[in-house]
Each structure stands twice: as structure tokens, then as C-alpha cells.
Amino acid sequence: VGAALRYQLGDAGAERPRYAPVFLDEALIKADAHFTKRAIGAWRGLGFQLVIGAPNDKYSAIEPHVDVEYDILKDTRGRSWAKAKVGVADSV
């Protein structure tokens, strides 16, 4: 997957893909903390920027491996917005 995406998203002289986001929607919900760490490390090692959508009970496994974290909130009118979480580590 990484090699195919890299080939399509970069050019021959680039070390990293130019367009590198990968969206993982509940992709790690059945993974334990060890596998989650390895999976996130593998994607990031290939130079990809991860956008991970996960339920609240998965925060503890994902949080140590991300740079920025947001909560997505929804009001009674059905409108959603992102709220930055505070206290996330400055470096991973």
C-alpha cells in the first residue's frame, strides 16, 4: 500500500510523497495498544500524515503516537465542529 501510494503521489526525486494524508476511519478499533503503536509508526515511517477517526475508548492507545488531537462535537441542531484537545505532547 505504502509503495503504491508513494509512487502515485510523489515524483522520482522526492523522498516523501507530496500529498500524504491517509484517513483511517475506525481502522484500529479491534487492535490492541501494541499493534496500534506499530501500525501508526509504519504509516508515519512511510511519510504519510494520518487522520484517524476513532471512538473515545481508543484514545488511550492512539494518543501517545499523534502530534495533534481533536474532539469532534455535535450540538442539538446536528452541527459538528472540531475542538482541539489540550495537553497533547509536543513531539512524538
N, C-alpha and C positions, 0 to 999 in steps of 0.2 A: 504494500500500500504506500509506504513512505517513498520508495523509489519511483513508483508510477506518478505520484503527486508531484514529487520534486522535478521530474522530467517535464511534466506538463506546465508547471508553474514558474520555472526559472529558465535561465538560459545557460549555455555551456560554460560560461566563465563565472557564473555566480556560485558562491559557496553555499548559500542558503536560498530557498525559494523566495521570490519577490512578494508573492501573495500567499501567506502562510497560515491563515486561520483554519482551524478544524473544529467543527461543532460536534460535541458529544452530548447528546440528549439522553440522560439516564443510562449511559453506556456502562457505567461502573456500579450499578445498583446491586449486582449479585457478587461483586468482588470483595475480598477481604482487604484489610489495610495494606498488607504486604504487596498484593497484586496491584492494587491501586497505585501505590508508590512506583512500582516497576513500569506500569503502563504509562503513567504521566511522564516519567523520566524518559521512556523510549520515544514518545511523540516529541517531547521537547528536545531531545538529543538529535532528532532529525531536523530541527529548526522550525518546527511548527508552533503556532500560537494557539493554545487551546481555549475554547469557550465551552465550559462544562455546565450543563443543566442537571442538577441533582436534587433529590428530596432532602429535607432537613436532617434526617438520620444519617446521611452520608457525609456531612460537613467534617466530622472529626477525622475521617480518612483522607479527605481531599485537601483540607485547609493547610496542612504543613507544606504542601507542594505547589502552591499557587502564589502569585505576586499580588493580585488584586481580587477582591471578593465583593459581590453584591448580593443583596436580598432583593427578590422581585416581589413586590407587594401589589395587592389588588384592593380597590375600595368597593364600597357598596354599589356604586354605579357601574362596576365592571371595568373600570380603567386601571391599567397596570403602570407601574413605574419602578425604576431601579434605585435602590438606596445603598450607597457604599457602606461596607462594614468597617468599623474602626478596629485597630489593634492587629491588623494582618502584618506579618513580618515584612521588613523592607527588602530582604533578599532571600532567595531560596537556594 
